[in-house]
């Protein structure tokens, strides 16, 4: 890391039993705040999931401190970098689930599919007897995927269990090998657990997700096509884990192309072609007011969004 402006982004998660929710919330927030780290960490009884960013040295110190807690040994971490801070503040939030599928009985700590390392993934998905499933949402799949992957057309991960029930109705699917992937690996933990509970015997999933695959597999050998959506201000990443070509509509969070920015329905922070007819006049007025405040803050050289996490 030679660039003094470089920001290192670490995406991490681990499923483990958490009983001391508030104490762990305070512990993680204190560590991150002390090291000038920004991002979001979610904590639930089932584990921890988050993305944090800061200068490389600060991320290193943060992760070293976090991993002094034995529960964080062997935590799944993916790295990428950017020259602009992709978060505005640090938040550590308590949730019912660290990735929401809406089924409390689905627990990767009890049942989970077979992990496939990135270097073995190409062989798995090149097998003609394997059904490849993308567990992400349709707006993520829109900008990139592995070739021939099934798109469940979900708008939320909560929709995935209903799609699995329909998929299961075709009895020829139940005896097939299933391979699944997502952005960082966490959704596949629950998705593979669900598939196992639904009676699918051979269920595989990409360990570390697309981000770990792009981090470890050379571009010449990669079977990934397009860009990878990420849930921060970078919007998406290329195969080289650099900031991609899509922008974001901050009204509906949809990724949009340069051409779509020129659509008459696009107004920065207010609407785009995907949400223009779906938001009320009142909402558009609120978005417009918010956008004006953001622009005024920029003119004054201030941050509109930020500050300390409220207790």
C-alpha positions as YAML, in Angstrom:
chain: A
units: angstrom
residues:
- id: 1
  name: UNK
  ca: [0.00, 0.00, 0.00]
- id: 2
  name: UNK
  ca: [2.17, 2.88, -1.29]
- id: 3
  name: UNK
  ca: [-0.59, 5.41, -2.00]
- id: 4
  name: UNK
  ca: [-1.05, 7.69, 1.04]
- id: 5
  name: UNK
  ca: [-4.67, 8.31, -0.03]
- id: 6
  name: UNK
  ca: [-5.54, 4.64, -0.23]
- id: 7
  name: UNK
  ca: [-8.46, 3.38, 1.84]
- id: 8
  name: UNK
  ca: [-8.59, -0.33, 2.63]
- id: 9
  name: UNK
  ca: [-12.05, -1.91, 2.78]
- id: 10
  name: UNK
  ca: [-12.52, -5.10, 4.81]
- id: 11
  name: UNK
  ca: [-15.71, -7.14, 4.48]
- id: 12
  name: UNK
  ca: [-16.05, -9.68, 7.27]
- id: 13
  name: UNK
  ca: [-18.47, -12.07, 8.90]
- id: 14
  name: UNK
  ca: [-18.67, -15.10, 11.15]
- id: 15
  name: UNK
  ca: [-21.54, -17.19, 12.50]
- id: 16
  name: UNK
  ca: [-21.14, -17.95, 16.20]
- id: 17
  name: UNK
  ca: [-23.34, -17.79, 19.29]
- id: 18
  name: UNK
  ca: [-23.48, -14.31, 20.82]
- id: 19
  name: UNK
  ca: [-25.00, -13.87, 24.28]
- id: 20
  name: UNK
  ca: [-23.45, -10.51, 25.25]
- id: 21
  name: UNK
  ca: [-24.96, -8.41, 22.47]
- id: 22
  name: UNK
  ca: [-24.66, -4.96, 24.07]
- id: 23
  name: UNK
  ca: [-21.19, -5.62, 25.52]
- id: 24
  name: UNK
  ca: [-19.94, -6.80, 22.12]
- id: 25
  name: UNK
  ca: [-21.56, -3.80, 20.44]
- id: 26
  name: UNK
  ca: [-19.67, -1.45, 22.78]
- id: 27
  name: UNK
  ca: [-16.44, -3.40, 22.36]
- id: 28
  name: UNK
  ca: [-16.47, -3.31, 18.55]
- id: 29
  name: UNK
  ca: [-17.54, 0.32, 18.36]
- id: 30
  name: UNK
  ca: [-14.78, 1.39, 20.76]
- id: 31
  name: UNK
  ca: [-12.11, -0.45, 18.74]
- id: 32
  name: UNK
  ca: [-13.29, 0.98, 15.42]
- id: 33
  name: UNK
  ca: [-13.76, 4.52, 16.72]
- id: 34
  name: UNK
  ca: [-10.31, 4.50, 18.33]
- id: 35
  name: UNK
  ca: [-8.73, 3.63, 14.97]
- id: 36
  name: UNK
  ca: [-10.68, 6.13, 12.83]
- id: 37
  name: UNK
  ca: [-12.57, 3.33, 11.10]
- id: 38
  name: UNK
  ca: [-15.88, 3.89, 9.33]
- id: 39
  name: UNK
  ca: [-18.50, 1.42, 8.13]
- id: 40
  name: UNK
  ca: [-21.27, -0.76, 9.49]
- id: 41
  name: UNK
  ca: [-21.15, -3.88, 11.69]
- id: 42
  name: UNK
  ca: [-24.27, -5.91, 12.47]
- id: 43
  name: UNK
  ca: [-24.49, -8.11, 15.56]
- id: 44
  name: UNK
  ca: [-27.14, -10.74, 16.31]
- id: 45
  name: UNK
  ca: [-27.36, -13.85, 18.46]
- id: 46
  name: UNK
  ca: [-26.18, -15.81, 15.41]
- id: 47
  name: UNK
  ca: [-22.95, -13.87, 14.80]
- id: 48
  name: UNK
  ca: [-21.34, -10.75, 13.28]
- id: 49
  name: UNK
  ca: [-21.38, -9.27, 9.78]
- id: 50
  name: UNK
  ca: [-19.88, -6.00, 8.56]
- id: 51
  name: UNK
  ca: [-17.84, -3.87, 6.20]
- id: 52
  name: UNK
  ca: [-15.31, -1.38, 7.54]
- id: 53
  name: UNK
  ca: [-12.83, 0.97, 5.91]
- id: 54
  name: UNK
  ca: [-9.86, 3.15, 6.88]
- id: 55
  name: UNK
  ca: [-6.17, 3.64, 6.11]
- id: 56
  name: UNK
  ca: [-4.46, 0.23, 5.75]
- id: 57
  name: UNK
  ca: [-2.53, 0.57, 9.02]
- id: 58
  name: UNK
  ca: [-5.72, 1.47, 10.90]
- id: 59
  name: UNK
  ca: [-7.60, -1.51, 9.46]
- id: 60
  name: UNK
  ca: [-4.69, -3.77, 10.43]
- id: 61
  name: UNK
  ca: [-4.74, -2.49, 14.03]
- id: 62
  name: UNK
  ca: [-8.53, -2.80, 14.19]
- id: 63
  name: UNK
  ca: [-8.60, -6.39, 13.00]
- id: 64
  name: UNK
  ca: [-5.71, -7.33, 15.30]
- id: 65
  name: UNK
  ca: [-7.65, -5.93, 18.27]
- id: 66
  name: UNK
  ca: [-10.91, -7.61, 17.25]
- id: 67
  name: UNK
  ca: [-9.23, -10.99, 16.80]
- id: 68
  name: UNK
  ca: [-7.88, -10.94, 20.34]
- id: 69
  name: UNK
  ca: [-11.39, -12.13, 21.15]
- id: 70
  name: UNK
  ca: [-11.19, -15.88, 20.47]
- id: 71
  name: UNK
  ca: [-14.68, -15.87, 18.97]
- id: 72
  name: UNK
  ca: [-13.28, -13.98, 15.98]
- id: 73
  name: UNK
  ca: [-10.58, -16.53, 15.16]
- id: 74
  name: UNK
  ca: [-10.85, -17.74, 11.54]
- id: 75
  name: UNK
  ca: [-13.27, -14.94, 10.70]
- id: 76
  name: UNK
  ca: [-13.93, -14.64, 6.94]
- id: 77
  name: UNK
  ca: [-12.34, -11.41, 5.62]
- id: 78
  name: UNK
  ca: [-12.20, -10.00, 2.07]
- id: 79
  name: UNK
  ca: [-10.14, -6.96, 1.10]
- id: 80
  name: UNK
  ca: [-10.43, -4.32, -1.60]
- id: 81
  name: UNK
  ca: [-9.21, -0.73, -1.83]
- id: 82
  name: UNK
  ca: [-10.29, 2.70, -3.02]
- id: 83
  name: UNK
  ca: [-8.98, 6.27, -2.91]
- id: 84
  name: UNK
  ca: [-12.15, 7.67, -1.32]
- id: 85
  name: UNK
  ca: [-13.79, 6.78, 1.99]
- id: 86
  name: UNK
  ca: [-16.95, 4.79, 0.99]
- id: 87
  name: UNK
  ca: [-18.69, 5.31, 4.36]
- id: 88
  name: UNK
  ca: [-19.74, 8.44, 6.22]
- id: 89
  name: UNK
  ca: [-19.66, 7.20, 9.82]
- id: 90
  name: UNK
  ca: [-19.17, 4.15, 12.04]
- id: 91
  name: UNK
  ca: [-22.23, 2.17, 13.15]
- id: 92
  name: UNK
  ca: [-22.47, -1.01, 15.19]
- id: 93
  name: UNK
  ca: [-26.07, -2.17, 15.21]
- id: 94
  name: UNK
  ca: [-27.97, -4.93, 17.00]
- id: 95
  name: UNK
  ca: [-30.25, -6.98, 14.73]
- id: 96
  name: UNK
  ca: [-32.37, -10.13, 14.81]
- id: 97
  name: UNK
  ca: [-30.26, -11.61, 11.99]
- id: 98
  name: UNK
  ca: [-26.90, -10.59, 10.55]
- id: 99
  name: UNK
  ca: [-28.27, -11.42, 7.10]
- id: 100
  name: UNK
  ca: [-32.05, -11.44, 6.93]
- id: 101
  name: UNK
  ca: [-33.79, -14.48, 5.47]
- id: 102
  name: UNK
  ca: [-36.74, -14.32, 7.88]
- id: 103
  name: UNK
  ca: [-36.49, -17.92, 9.11]
- id: 104
  name: UNK
  ca: [-35.06, -18.19, 12.65]
- id: 105
  name: UNK
  ca: [-34.73, -21.96, 12.32]
- id: 106
  name: UNK
  ca: [-32.17, -21.64, 9.51]
- id: 107
  name: UNK
  ca: [-28.85, -21.71, 11.35]
- id: 108
  name: UNK
  ca: [-25.49, -22.22, 9.57]
- id: 109
  name: UNK
  ca: [-23.99, -23.06, 12.98]
- id: 110
  name: UNK
  ca: [-26.02, -26.29, 12.81]
- id: 111
  name: UNK
  ca: [-26.39, -27.13, 9.11]
- id: 112
  name: UNK
  ca: [-24.53, -25.72, 6.13]
- id: 113
  name: UNK
  ca: [-23.46, -26.73, 2.62]
- id: 114
  name: UNK
  ca: [-19.99, -27.74, 1.46]
- id: 115
  name: UNK
  ca: [-17.52, -24.86, 1.18]
- id: 116
  name: UNK
  ca: [-15.70, -24.55, -2.15]
- id: 117
  name: UNK
  ca: [-12.44, -22.61, -2.24]
- id: 118
  name: UNK
  ca: [-12.09, -20.03, -5.05]
- id: 119
  name: UNK
  ca: [-9.37, -22.07, -6.77]
- id: 120
  name: UNK
  ca: [-11.75, -25.06, -7.00]
- id: 121
  name: UNK
  ca: [-14.85, -23.09, -8.02]
- id: 122
  name: UNK
  ca: [-14.27, -23.17, -11.79]
- id: 123
  name: UNK
  ca: [-14.23, -26.97, -11.80]
- id: 124
  name: UNK
  ca: [-17.49, -27.15, -9.83]
- id: 125
  name: UNK
  ca: [-19.47, -24.75, -12.03]
- id: 126
  name: UNK
  ca: [-18.09, -26.24, -15.25]
- id: 127
  name: UNK
  ca: [-19.68, -29.60, -14.39]
- id: 128
  name: UNK
  ca: [-22.77, -29.99, -16.65]
- id: 129
  name: UNK
  ca: [-24.58, -31.87, -13.86]
- id: 130
  name: UNK
  ca: [-24.36, -28.88, -11.49]
- id: 131
  name: UNK
  ca: [-27.16, -26.31, -11.18]
- id: 132
  name: UNK
  ca: [-25.58, -22.92, -10.47]
- id: 133
  name: UNK
  ca: [-27.71, -20.49, -8.41]
- id: 134
  name: UNK
  ca: [-27.03, -16.81, -7.78]
- id: 135
  name: UNK
  ca: [-28.50, -16.03, -4.35]
- id: 136
  name: UNK
  ca: [-28.27, -12.25, -4.74]
- id: 137
  name: UNK
  ca: [-31.05, -9.86, -5.70]
- id: 138
  name: UNK
  ca: [-31.98, -9.02, -9.28]
- id: 139
  name: UNK
  ca: [-30.50, -5.50, -9.19]
- id: 140
  name: UNK
  ca: [-27.13, -7.02, -8.19]
- id: 141
  name: UNK
  ca: [-27.28, -9.73, -10.85]
- id: 142
  name: UNK
  ca: [-28.12, -7.07, -13.44]
- id: 143
  name: UNK
  ca: [-24.52, -5.83, -13.50]
- id: 144
  name: UNK
  ca: [-22.58, -9.10, -13.30]
- id: 145
  name: UNK
  ca: [-22.74, -12.86, -12.66]
- id: 146
  name: UNK
  ca: [-21.21, -16.23, -13.45]
- id: 147
  name: UNK
  ca: [-22.35, -17.51, -16.85]
- id: 148
  name: UNK
  ca: [-25.42, -19.79, -16.88]
- id: 149
  name: UNK
  ca: [-26.32, -19.04, -13.26]
- id: 150
  name: UNK
  ca: [-30.01, -19.18, -12.34]
- id: 151
  name: UNK
  ca: [-31.45, -15.80, -11.37]
- id: 152
  name: UNK
  ca: [-34.21, -16.22, -8.73]
- id: 153
  name: UNK
  ca: [-35.40, -12.65, -9.55]
- id: 154
  name: UNK
  ca: [-35.64, -11.69, -5.87]
- id: 155
  name: UNK
  ca: [-35.86, -8.11, -4.66]
- id: 156
  name: UNK
  ca: [-34.85, -9.11, -1.13]
- id: 157
  name: UNK
  ca: [-33.12, -12.12, 0.44]
- id: 158
  name: UNK
  ca: [-36.40, -12.71, 2.30]
- id: 159
  name: UNK
  ca: [-37.87, -13.77, -1.07]
- id: 160
  name: UNK
  ca: [-35.35, -16.58, -1.50]
- id: 161
  name: UNK
  ca: [-37.14, -19.26, 0.62]
- id: 162
  name: UNK
  ca: [-40.29, -18.89, -1.53]
- id: 163
  name: UNK
  ca: [-38.22, -19.29, -4.68]
- id: 164
  name: UNK
  ca: [-36.64, -22.47, -3.25]
- id: 165
  name: UNK
  ca: [-40.10, -23.98, -2.68]
- id: 166
  name: UNK
  ca: [-40.99, -23.38, -6.34]
- id: 167
  name: UNK
  ca: [-37.61, -24.70, -7.46]
- id: 168
  name: UNK
  ca: [-38.20, -27.84, -5.38]
- id: 169
  name: UNK
  ca: [-41.53, -28.54, -7.12]
- id: 170
  name: UNK
  ca: [-39.56, -29.72, -10.16]
- id: 171
  name: UNK
  ca: [-38.61, -33.16, -8.84]
- id: 172
  name: UNK
  ca: [-35.69, -33.44, -11.29]
- id: 173
  name: UNK
  ca: [-33.93, -30.69, -9.32]
- id: 174
  name: UNK
  ca: [-33.90, -32.50, -5.98]
- id: 175
  name: UNK
  ca: [-31.27, -35.05, -7.05]
- id: 176
  name: UNK
  ca: [-29.00, -32.51, -8.72]
- id: 177
  name: UNK
  ca: [-25.78, -31.03, -7.38]
- id: 178
  name: UNK
  ca: [-26.38, -27.42, -6.36]
- id: 179
  name: UNK
  ca: [-23.69, -24.72, -6.41]
- id: 180
  name: UNK
  ca: [-24.46, -21.28, -4.94]
- id: 181
  name: UNK
  ca: [-22.68, -17.96, -4.65]
- id: 182
  name: UNK
  ca: [-23.20, -14.41, -3.36]
- id: 183
  name: UNK
  ca: [-21.13, -11.25, -2.83]
- id: 184
  name: UNK
  ca: [-19.11, -12.13, 0.27]
- id: 185
  name: UNK
  ca: [-20.26, -15.64, 1.18]
- id: 186
  name: UNK
  ca: [-22.63, -14.84, 4.04]
- id: 187
  name: UNK
  ca: [-25.95, -15.16, 2.20]
- id: 188
  name: UNK
  ca: [-24.83, -18.54, 0.87]
- id: 189
  name: UNK
  ca: [-24.27, -19.75, 4.42]
- id: 190
  name: UNK
  ca: [-27.99, -19.37, 5.06]
- id: 191
  name: UNK
  ca: [-29.06, -20.24, 1.53]
- id: 192
  name: UNK
  ca: [-27.13, -23.53, 1.62]
- id: 193
  name: UNK
  ca: [-28.47, -24.27, 5.10]
- id: 194
  name: UNK
  ca: [-31.99, -23.72, 3.78]
- id: 195
  name: UNK
  ca: [-31.39, -25.98, 0.77]
- id: 196
  name: UNK
  ca: [-30.11, -28.75, 3.04]
- id: 197
  name: UNK
  ca: [-33.19, -28.39, 5.28]
- id: 198
  name: UNK
  ca: [-35.37, -28.63, 2.15]
- id: 199
  name: UNK
  ca: [-33.87, -32.01, 1.30]
- id: 200
  name: UNK
  ca: [-31.15, -31.16, -1.25]
- id: 201
  name: UNK
  ca: [-28.22, -33.45, -0.48]
- id: 202
  name: UNK
  ca: [-25.29, -32.08, -2.50]
- id: 203
  name: UNK
  ca: [-25.12, -28.35, -1.87]
- id: 204
  name: UNK
  ca: [-21.91, -26.41, -2.51]
- id: 205
  name: UNK
  ca: [-21.18, -22.71, -2.03]
- id: 206
  name: UNK
  ca: [-18.32, -20.38, -2.91]
- id: 207
  name: UNK
  ca: [-16.28, -19.70, 0.22]
- id: 208
  name: UNK
  ca: [-15.74, -15.97, 0.62]
- id: 209
  name: UNK
  ca: [-18.12, -15.22, -2.23]
- id: 210
  name: UNK
  ca: [-17.45, -13.26, -5.41]
- id: 211
  name: UNK
  ca: [-15.12, -10.85, -3.61]
- id: 212
  name: UNK
  ca: [-12.76, -13.60, -2.47]
- id: 213
  name: UNK
  ca: [-12.91, -15.20, -5.95]
- id: 214
  name: UNK
  ca: [-11.93, -11.93, -7.64]
- id: 215
  name: UNK
  ca: [-9.23, -11.37, -5.02]
- id: 216
  name: UNK
  ca: [-7.59, -14.77, -5.61]
- id: 217
  name: UNK
  ca: [-8.29, -15.82, -9.22]
- id: 218
  name: UNK
  ca: [-6.26, -14.34, -12.08]
- id: 219
  name: UNK
  ca: [-8.33, -12.41, -14.60]
- id: 220
  name: UNK
  ca: [-7.27, -14.75, -17.43]
- id: 221
  name: UNK
  ca: [-8.71, -17.74, -15.54]
- id: 222
  name: UNK
  ca: [-11.79, -16.00, -14.14]
- id: 223
  name: UNK
  ca: [-15.27, -17.16, -15.19]
- id: 224
  name: UNK
  ca: [-16.87, -14.04, -13.73]
- id: 225
  name: UNK
  ca: [-18.64, -11.74, -16.21]
- id: 226
  name: UNK
  ca: [-19.35, -8.06, -15.53]
- id: 227
  name: UNK
  ca: [-19.00, -6.11, -12.29]
- id: 228
  name: UNK
  ca: [-19.85, -6.91, -8.68]
- id: 229
  name: UNK
  ca: [-22.35, -4.81, -6.71]
- id: 230
  name: UNK
  ca: [-21.25, -3.76, -3.22]
- id: 231
  name: UNK
  ca: [-23.34, -2.10, -0.51]
- id: 232
  name: UNK
  ca: [-21.40, 1.15, -0.09]
- id: 233
  name: UNK
  ca: [-20.67, 4.34, -2.01]
- id: 234
  name: UNK
  ca: [-18.41, 2.55, -4.49]
- id: 235
  name: UNK
  ca: [-21.58, 0.87, -5.90]
- id: 236
  name: UNK
  ca: [-19.68, -1.88, -7.73]
- id: 237
  name: UNK
  ca: [-16.22, -3.34, -8.32]
- id: 238
  name: UNK
  ca: [-14.44, -4.57, -11.44]
- id: 239
  name: UNK
  ca: [-12.62, -7.88, -11.77]
- id: 240
  name: UNK
  ca: [-9.53, -6.08, -10.44]
- id: 241
  name: UNK
  ca: [-11.51, -4.98, -7.35]
- id: 242
  name: UNK
  ca: [-11.38, -1.37, -8.49]
- id: 243
  name: UNK
  ca: [-14.35, 1.02, -8.47]
- id: 244
  name: UNK
  ca: [-16.64, 0.08, -11.37]
- id: 245
  name: UNK
  ca: [-18.60, 1.97, -14.00]
- id: 246
  name: UNK
  ca: [-22.04, 2.13, -12.36]
- id: 247
  name: UNK
  ca: [-23.42, 4.98, -10.28]
- id: 248
  name: UNK
  ca: [-26.22, 4.76, -7.73]
- id: 249
  name: UNK
  ca: [-29.63, 6.36, -7.45]
- id: 250
  name: UNK
  ca: [-29.61, 7.47, -3.82]
- id: 251
  name: UNK
  ca: [-33.41, 7.55, -3.79]
- id: 252
  name: UNK
  ca: [-33.94, 3.83, -4.53]
- id: 253
  name: UNK
  ca: [-30.33, 2.45, -4.30]
- id: 254
  name: UNK
  ca: [-30.45, 0.96, -7.81]
- id: 255
  name: UNK
  ca: [-27.19, 0.79, -9.82]
- id: 256
  name: UNK
  ca: [-27.47, 2.90, -12.96]
- id: 257
  name: UNK
  ca: [-25.30, 3.28, -16.05]
- id: 258
  name: UNK
  ca: [-23.89, 6.49, -17.53]
- id: 259
  name: UNK
  ca: [-26.60, 6.34, -20.22]
- id: 260
  name: UNK
  ca: [-29.31, 6.02, -17.55]
- id: 261
  name: UNK
  ca: [-27.95, 9.16, -15.87]
- id: 262
  name: UNK
  ca: [-28.98, 11.05, -19.01]
- id: 263
  name: UNK
  ca: [-32.58, 9.83, -18.78]
- id: 264
  name: UNK
  ca: [-35.07, 12.67, -18.19]
- id: 265
  name: UNK
  ca: [-36.37, 10.85, -15.10]
- id: 266
  name: UNK
  ca: [-33.00, 11.02, -13.36]
- id: 267
  name: UNK
  ca: [-32.46, 13.77, -10.78]
- id: 268
  name: UNK
  ca: [-29.54, 13.36, -8.43]
- id: 269
  name: UNK
  ca: [-30.72, 12.18, -5.01]
- id: 270
  name: UNK
  ca: [-34.38, 12.40, -6.06]
- id: 271
  name: UNK
  ca: [-35.31, 9.82, -8.73]
- id: 272
  name: UNK
  ca: [-34.22, 7.65, -11.64]
- id: 273
  name: UNK
  ca: [-35.99, 5.64, -14.34]
- id: 274
  name: UNK
  ca: [-36.42, 2.74, -11.89]
- id: 275
  name: UNK
  ca: [-38.17, 4.67, -9.12]
- id: 276
  name: UNK
  ca: [-39.63, 7.74, -10.83]
- id: 277
  name: UNK
  ca: [-43.14, 6.24, -11.07]
- id: 278
  name: UNK
  ca: [-42.92, 4.42, -7.73]
- id: 279
  name: UNK
  ca: [-42.33, 7.30, -5.32]
- id: 280
  name: UNK
  ca: [-44.99, 9.77, -4.23]
- id: 281
  name: UNK
  ca: [-44.81, 13.52, -4.73]
- id: 282
  name: UNK
  ca: [-44.25, 13.95, -0.98]
- id: 283
  name: UNK
  ca: [-41.29, 11.56, -1.04]
- id: 284
  name: UNK
  ca: [-39.75, 13.32, -4.02]
- id: 285
  name: UNK
  ca: [-40.07, 16.62, -2.17]
- id: 286
  name: UNK
  ca: [-38.32, 15.13, 0.88]
- id: 287
  name: UNK
  ca: [-35.55, 13.72, -1.31]
- id: 288
  name: UNK
  ca: [-35.19, 17.11, -3.00]
- id: 289
  name: UNK
  ca: [-34.90, 18.87, 0.36]
- id: 290
  name: UNK
  ca: [-32.29, 16.35, 1.52]
- id: 291
  name: UNK
  ca: [-30.31, 16.78, -1.71]
- id: 292
  name: UNK
  ca: [-30.25, 20.56, -1.28]
- id: 293
  name: UNK
  ca: [-28.86, 20.12, 2.25]
- id: 294
  name: UNK
  ca: [-26.17, 17.78, 0.93]
- id: 295
  name: UNK
  ca: [-25.18, 20.26, -1.77]
- id: 296
  name: UNK
  ca: [-25.08, 23.15, 0.72]
- id: 297
  name: UNK
  ca: [-22.87, 21.07, 3.03]
- id: 298
  name: UNK
  ca: [-20.50, 20.39, 0.15]
- id: 299
  name: UNK
  ca: [-20.24, 24.11, -0.63]
- id: 300
  name: UNK
  ca: [-19.35, 24.77, 3.01]
- id: 301
  name: UNK
  ca: [-16.82, 21.94, 3.01]
- id: 302
  name: UNK
  ca: [-18.78, 19.99, 5.59]
- id: 303
  name: UNK
  ca: [-20.11, 16.43, 5.77]
- id: 304
  name: UNK
  ca: [-23.88, 16.24, 5.64]
- id: 305
  name: UNK
  ca: [-23.96, 12.66, 6.91]
- id: 306
  name: UNK
  ca: [-21.74, 11.56, 9.77]
- id: 307
  name: UNK
  ca: [-20.99, 12.00, 13.43]
- id: 308
  name: UNK
  ca: [-20.79, 9.70, 16.39]
- id: 309
  name: UNK
  ca: [-23.05, 6.70, 16.85]
- id: 310
  name: UNK
  ca: [-25.84, 7.51, 19.24]
- id: 311
  name: UNK
  ca: [-26.13, 5.28, 22.27]
...
